[in-house]
Structures are given as structure tokens and as C-alpha cells.
Amino acid sequence: MNWFRSLFCQLALVSTLLTSCMGLTSDEPAAPTYDVRSAVVLGGPNTPSELLSGIGDRINAAINATVRTEVYPRVVLTIRIASLQKATGFDKKRNIAKINIDAASVDDGSVIAVSSLVVTSTANEQAMADQILAEDIAARIRSAFKLNTGRG
């Protein structure tokens, strides 16, 4: 009976390994790369200006730090904060923002890419909540558009 259990465990292990390896190959094409030239951050009347300027400063620093060696479509980003929930959760430390991003062509102004994301951050101090959320949003945008961090 032990040899049967051992054989069953080995087959289960091999099956699990083969199944997990199937996810390593992807038929999905890589996301396109753009030459981002500038970014504008917009929000509603209740959006804190510290959050808007924090996102804009970080993204524009990343744009200035990014050097493209190949030619890509040149775009301008319009980053809109669609919704903002502050001090949520049982401990009132969670902040959630829904962000919509349009990438418009520099050449003719047409929107060539649209992205939407939800960013959740946690801030132990409410005084720093806007800066922490701004960094988390900027990090997601830098990742999506393959921008450098803008730091030394």
C-alpha cells in the first residue's frame, strides 16, 4: 500500500509541475511601447491638489529620465482621476483611486491607447496619504508605459 501511495504522490507532483509550466509560455503579444513626451493630470473639484501635483511631478520626472534609442509613436498622456476614496477599511488607512489614461498622438492628436487602473495604497499617517498614493499611482503608470523612475 505504501508503494501505491508513493506512486500516487509522484504522479501528482509531476502533474502539478507540468501544469504550472504551461503558464510560462504566453501567446499574448507584448504591450506596445510609446515615446511619452509629456503628461497632464486631471481630477475633480474634490481631488487634493497635492495628489495631482505629486503624480504630475513624478511622471514628468520619469519622462525626462527616459531615453529611447528606437523610434516609437510619440504620445502625450492625459491622466484622469475618475474616483477617489480616502480613509477606507476598518482601520481607515486605505486609499483607493481609479485612474483613466489616454495616450494621444503628438502628430495628429488622436487617442491611440487607453488604459484604466485601480490603485490601492495604505498610509499609516493621514498627513502623508496623498504623497503615498501619488507615488503608487506614478509607479503603476511608469510600469505601464516603460518609463524610468526619474531618480538618480
C-alpha positions as CSV (number, residue, x, y, z in Angstrom):
1,M,0.0,0.0,0.0
2,N,2.9,2.4,0.7
3,W,4.3,1.9,-2.8
4,F,0.8,2.8,-4.2
5,R,0.7,6.0,-2.1
6,S,4.3,6.9,-3.1
7,L,3.5,6.3,-6.8
8,F,0.3,8.5,-6.5
9,C,2.3,11.3,-4.8
10,Q,4.9,11.2,-7.5
11,L,2.3,11.3,-10.3
12,A,0.5,14.2,-8.5
13,L,3.8,16.1,-8.2
14,V,4.7,15.6,-11.9
15,S,1.2,16.6,-13.0
16,T,1.4,19.8,-10.8
17,L,4.8,20.7,-12.2
18,L,3.7,20.2,-15.8
19,T,0.5,22.3,-15.3
20,S,2.5,25.1,-13.7
21,C,5.0,25.2,-16.6
22,M,2.2,25.7,-19.1
23,G,1.7,29.3,-17.8
24,L,5.3,30.2,-18.6
25,T,4.7,30.3,-22.3
26,S,2.3,33.0,-23.5
27,D,0.8,33.6,-26.9
28,E,-0.2,37.1,-25.9
29,P,1.9,39.8,-27.8
30,A,4.0,42.2,-25.7
31,A,2.4,45.6,-24.9
32,P,3.3,48.4,-27.3
33,T,6.0,50.9,-26.3
34,Y,5.4,54.6,-26.7
35,D,7.7,57.6,-26.6
36,V,5.9,59.6,-23.9
37,R,6.6,63.4,-24.3
38,S,4.5,64.9,-21.5
39,A,1.7,64.2,-19.1
40,V,-1.3,66.2,-17.8
41,V,-3.0,65.1,-14.6
42,L,-6.7,66.0,-14.1
43,G,-9.1,65.5,-11.2
44,G,-12.5,66.6,-10.0
45,P,-13.1,69.5,-7.6
46,N,-12.7,67.3,-4.5
47,T,-9.3,65.9,-5.6
48,P,-6.5,67.2,-3.4
49,S,-4.0,69.4,-5.3
50,E,-1.2,67.7,-3.5
51,L,-2.2,64.4,-5.1
52,L,-2.5,65.9,-8.6
53,S,0.9,67.7,-8.4
54,G,2.6,64.7,-6.8
55,I,1.5,62.4,-9.7
56,G,2.4,65.1,-12.3
57,D,5.9,65.8,-10.8
58,R,6.8,62.1,-10.6
59,I,5.5,61.2,-14.1
60,N,7.2,64.2,-15.8
61,A,10.5,63.4,-13.9
62,A,10.2,59.9,-15.3
63,I,9.5,61.1,-18.8
64,N,12.6,63.4,-18.6
65,A,14.8,60.5,-17.3
66,T,13.7,58.1,-20.1
67,V,15.8,57.9,-23.2
68,R,14.5,55.9,-26.2
69,T,17.1,54.5,-28.6
70,E,14.5,53.3,-31.1
71,V,11.7,55.2,-32.8
72,Y,8.3,54.7,-31.2
73,P,5.0,56.6,-31.6
74,R,5.2,59.9,-29.8
75,V,2.3,60.4,-27.3
76,V,1.1,62.8,-24.6
77,L,-0.6,61.3,-21.6
78,T,-3.9,62.6,-20.1
79,I,-4.2,61.1,-16.6
80,R,-7.7,61.5,-15.1
81,I,-8.6,60.5,-11.5
82,A,-12.0,59.1,-12.1
83,S,-12.8,58.3,-8.4
84,L,-11.0,58.7,-5.1
85,Q,-11.9,57.0,-1.8
86,K,-9.8,58.1,1.2
87,A,-9.5,56.6,4.7
88,T,-11.4,53.3,3.9
89,G,-11.2,50.0,5.6
90,F,-11.7,49.1,9.3
91,D,-8.5,51.0,10.3
92,K,-9.1,54.0,8.0
93,K,-5.6,53.6,6.4
94,R,-6.6,52.5,2.9
95,N,-6.9,54.9,-0.1
96,I,-8.3,53.8,-3.4
97,A,-8.1,55.7,-6.7
98,K,-9.5,54.7,-10.1
99,I,-7.3,56.2,-12.9
100,N,-8.1,56.6,-16.6
101,I,-5.2,57.2,-19.0
102,D,-5.4,58.3,-22.6
103,A,-2.3,58.4,-24.8
104,A,-2.8,60.9,-27.7
105,S,-0.6,61.0,-30.7
106,V,1.7,64.1,-30.9
107,D,1.3,64.1,-34.7
108,D,-2.4,64.3,-35.1
109,G,-4.0,64.3,-31.6
110,S,-5.9,61.1,-32.0
111,V,-6.1,58.8,-29.0
112,I,-4.1,55.7,-29.8
113,A,-4.1,53.9,-26.4
114,V,-6.5,53.9,-23.4
115,S,-5.8,52.4,-20.1
116,S,-7.7,52.2,-16.8
117,L,-6.3,51.0,-13.5
118,V,-7.3,50.9,-9.8
119,V,-4.6,51.8,-7.3
120,T,-4.8,50.9,-3.6
121,S,-2.4,52.3,-1.1
122,T,-2.0,52.2,2.7
123,A,-0.9,55.1,4.7
124,N,-0.2,54.9,8.5
125,E,-0.2,58.7,8.7
126,Q,-3.1,60.6,7.0
127,A,-0.8,63.6,6.5
128,M,1.3,61.5,4.1
129,A,-1.7,59.7,2.4
130,D,-1.7,61.9,-0.7
131,Q,2.0,61.6,-1.3
132,I,2.0,57.8,-0.8
133,L,-1.0,57.4,-3.2
134,A,0.7,59.7,-5.7
135,E,3.8,57.5,-5.7
136,D,1.8,54.3,-6.0
137,I,-0.1,55.8,-9.0
138,A,3.0,57.1,-10.6
139,A,4.7,53.7,-10.2
140,R,1.9,51.9,-12.0
141,I,2.0,54.4,-14.8
142,R,5.8,54.2,-15.1
143,S,5.5,50.4,-15.4
144,A,2.7,50.5,-17.9
145,F,4.5,53.0,-20.2
146,K,8.0,51.6,-19.6
147,L,9.4,54.9,-18.1
148,N,12.4,55.2,-15.9
149,T,12.0,56.2,-12.3
150,G,13.4,59.7,-12.6
151,R,15.6,59.2,-9.6
152,G,19.4,59.2,-9.7
